[in-house]
Amino acid sequence: MADVSPARENILTQETDYNSSVSERFFQKVGGSINFINDRQTQYHTWKLNGPYSNGVGSEIDQVISYPFNFEISGFIYYNDVTGGTGSTIVDVLEYDNDGNLVGSIFSTKPEVDSTANSRSSTVYDQVNSSTIANPSGHTLAVLSKTQFDAGNILVFKLDAAMNSANGFMLGLWIRGR
């Protein structure tokens, strides 16, 4: 069975009035509206490296993500603010279980930006629809190896490598409950 196509359609008063017939079209609107909400109701979390960040290589940086419900990643973005002179910036997200045991990286190909990338460039990926929205020159498209997580599991940002003299980087995840 296929899903009803997600669509943001308002239900009209005339469709719900007393003595109105309940039609197939009405239920298509209701189902489409519910699927629209289910597909697009997300939370957004970012990790930011403000200013020069090369001293943080090898460190788990910034805050962690954890939710009291099972969740999934529905997309991601990474943004390069000011490109460095040489090398690449490579970041990772590590998963830890409820007991604090390292499960591993959530990426099979990590987000990477090299010194040929333009400043203020970003990669954007829609995981739900397997669609690359933006992947400019100098960016390596990340590939998620894991998108489904259990309640209480923790995601941690790690800086693996940094471009020489780079300034500002951001990784963002769109997350929704499952």
C-alpha positions, -999 to 999 in steps of 0.1 A, spaced: 0 0 0 13 35 -9 11 65 14 -13 93 6 7 121 -10 17 147 16 0 180 10 -8 211 30 -45 215 23 -69 232 47 -103 216 53 -132 238 45 -162 243 67 -185 232 40 -168 198 40 -176 192 77 -211 208 79 -240 188 92 -255 167 63 -223 171 43 -213 139 26 -180 124 36 -162 119 3 -130 102 -8 -116 136 -16 -122 147 20 -102 118 34 -75 123 8 -71 159 22 -71 146 58 -46 119 51 -24 142 30 -24 168 57 -15 143 84 13 129 62 25 164 55 29 171 92 45 136 99 71 142 71 80 177 79 77 181 117 114 182 127 137 197 152 170 213 142 203 210 161 235 227 151 271 224 163 291 255 156 328 262 155 330 299 159 362 317 149 395 299 143 390 262 153 422 243 144 432 239 180 401 216 185 413 188 162 407 154 178 382 167 203 346 161 209 332 197 208 301 216 219 269 202 233 254 167 228 220 156 213 197 133 232 160 129 232 135 111 255 120 93 225 132 72 195 144 95 168 158 97 132 179 121 112 159 134 83 186 157 67 218 176 73 237 207 64 273 217 68 285 252 63 320 265 57 323 302 68 359 313 59 380 288 38 415 281 51 447 281 30 454 244 29 440 211 39 405 199 48 380 203 76 366 169 84 339 164 111 321 134 126 292 126 148 297 98 173 268 78 189 270 66 225 244 43 240 226 49 273 255 33 293 281 56 277 295 30 254 307 42 220 285 27 193 304 44 164 302 71 138 269 78 122 287 85 88 302 61 64 316 92 45 323 121 68 314 157 61 345 173 45 353 207 31 387 214 15 406 246 8 393 248 -28 357 255 -15 343 290 -15 338 308 18 302 308 29 293 276 10 272 248 23 261 212 16 225 204 22 210 168 20 174 156 24 178 121 39 140 113 37 139 118 -1 176 108 -8 180 142 -24 211 164 -26 199 200 -23 234 216 -25 269 201 -28 293 228 -41 329 224 -53 353 216 -25 327 198 -4 326 160 -1 290 148 2 286 130 36 268 97 37 249 86 68 255 50 78 229 52 106 198 74 108 177 56 135 184 61 172 169 49 205 156 72 232 184 84 254 212 76 230 237 105 227 251 121 196 284 140 200 302 163 175 339 156 168 365 176 148 388 152 130 408 177 109 409 214 102 420 236 73 449 258 80 436 293 91 399 283 86 374 304 105 339 292 113 322 259 105 287 245 113 271 211 111 233 209 115 209 179 117 172 178 111 157 153 135 122 139 140 106 114 163 98 80 151 
